[in-house]
Amino acid sequence: MRVPTWQRDYKKERRALLKKHGVKGLAEKRKKHRHARAALGLKAGDKRQADHIKPLRNGGSNSRSNLRAVSAQTNMRRKRN
């Protein structure tokens, strides 16, 4: 496994998200992610992620039929439409 030679700037990413969505927008986005994890039964510390088959931004929902538990690598690699 290769280790990246660069470091992520989490503070910079957070500032950009706050500028784009605002505090309430980020809270709402986080709330949707928590509901998706709860619907799948994923516990804290579980490495898997809740993947929306039809993304929320495209009109998908947090219903169990629209969710699947996948590894983070699989979730990031998947093409979105």
N, C-alpha and C positions, 0 to 999 in steps of 0.2 A: 504494500500500500504506500503510495507516494504522499508525502506531507507537503502541503502548499508552502511556497516560499513567501507568500504575502499574508498579511493579517487583516481580518475583517474589522472595519471601524463601526462597531455597533452603535456608538453614540451618533455618528453621522447618519446611519441608516434610520435610527429612531427620529432624529430631527426632520429628515426628509418625509417620513411617514406622518409625523405630526403636522407638518406644513401642508401635506396633501389631504389628509383626512380629518385633522383636528382631534382633540382629546376624546370627544364623545364618539366620533367615528371609529377610532381605534378600539375603544371599549366595546362598541357594538360588534365589531369584527371579531374581537377576542371571544365575546360571548357566543357567537355563532360557532366558533371552533370548539369551545367547551361543550356545547350542546351536541355537536357531531361526535365527539369522543365519547360522551356519555351514552349516546344512542347505540354505539358499537360495544360499549362495555369496556373501553380501554381505560386502564387505571394509570395513576401518576407513576412515572418511571418506565412505562411501557414504551419501547423503542418504535413501535409501529405508529403510523399516522392514519387519520381518517381521510380517505380520499373520496371526493365527491365524483361520482360517475358523470353526472351533468353538473358542471360548476355552478356555484351560487350566483356568480355574475351573469350567467346565461339562463337564469330562471330555475336552476336546480333547487332542491330542498334539502333539509337535514333529516328527511325520513330514512328509515333503515334500508329501504329498497334502493336508495340513491347513494348509499355509502358502502365502502369496503375498507378493510384494514390492510395496509401495505407498508413495506419498509420505507423509510425516508428517501432512500436512493431511488426506489421504484416510483415514488410519488413525484419526485423532482424531474425524473427522466421522461415521464409520460407527456405526450403532446396534448395541448389543450386546443379546443376548437372554439 
